[in-house]
């Protein structure tokens, strides 16, 4: 940077580019997670609650969520990038010049080498899982209908997304990963072993889900959700496009103070009861609130990505709060608007 003391310039590069880069990684992880049904635990929490609370409603499939979430990612990710580069640091990122080699990324990619056989097998399993999720149910576009593969089976009602996930989890446990040099056949490895499952799977998240579902059930059985939902019945008669932002505001205020998964699990029974009281489709309130719960950008406690980048020491709470507040306000405009349009066209919600 011209006219800036070298030591000051190095400090600006670290504080400006470094903090923006870390914030970008954290925010992109949260934004990208809403693109698919399994991208973030909040989506899974919503689907789990909805299947229990409204068993008669059409379930949200992997493809349904992809058609809703992916457009949001495409729209919001560039906005986040532009905002962070322009306003996320002390100086615009465009003014920073780097003295390091410009081919660092190419060198790192070359150091990775070609894909190993086990990496190709995991890629194949992941791709097959996604395809079976997408094409499990019938795909209807206007008068065109593509039959889902589950309809070819004797009991299609017994097949769910969880069935596919469990099938390929078993495949990973039995598919050989190939032997290392000087390794005997008895030491043959598989793509994922029990030790990895035992210590690598985030069982804390599983317990959080279980506890959250128990809490949600408690809210319903105790009548607390009905009591709160009854209080919201004063909003009956308002158009749906007004109810969307209200649900999103509730969710974004709660998720900044606690885990976004806990927010969804606590908020879903209340919104479900409110939708019943207001005589609107419950997904119209629950899906926007679920999505915006992942868009928690202001505080480290809101999401694990925020906490991880904050622990680096390069980001202060005021800087994260400033960047996150603006993005949350933008999300409160974009998400209700897009969900109103996508919910009407993709899920045929009214």
Buried (B, 14 or more C-beta within 10 A) or exposed (E): BEEEEEEEBEEBBEBBBBBBBBBBEBBBBBBBBBBBBBBBBBBBBBBBBBEEBBEEEEEBBBBBBBBBBBBBBEBBBEBBBEBBBEEBBEBEBEEBEEEEEEEEEEEEEEEEEEEEEBEEBBEEBEEBBBEBBBBBBBBEEEEEEEEBBBEEEEEEEEBBBEEBBEBBEEBBBEBEBEEEEEEEEEEEEBBBEEEEEEEEEEEEBEEBBEEBBEBBBEBBEEEBBBEBBBEBBEBEEEEBEEBBBBBBBBBBEBBBEEBBBBBBBBBBBBBBBBBBBBEBBBBBBBBBBBBBBBBBBBBBBBBBBBEBBBEEEBBEEEBBBEBBBBBBEBBBEBBBBBBBEBBEEBBEBE
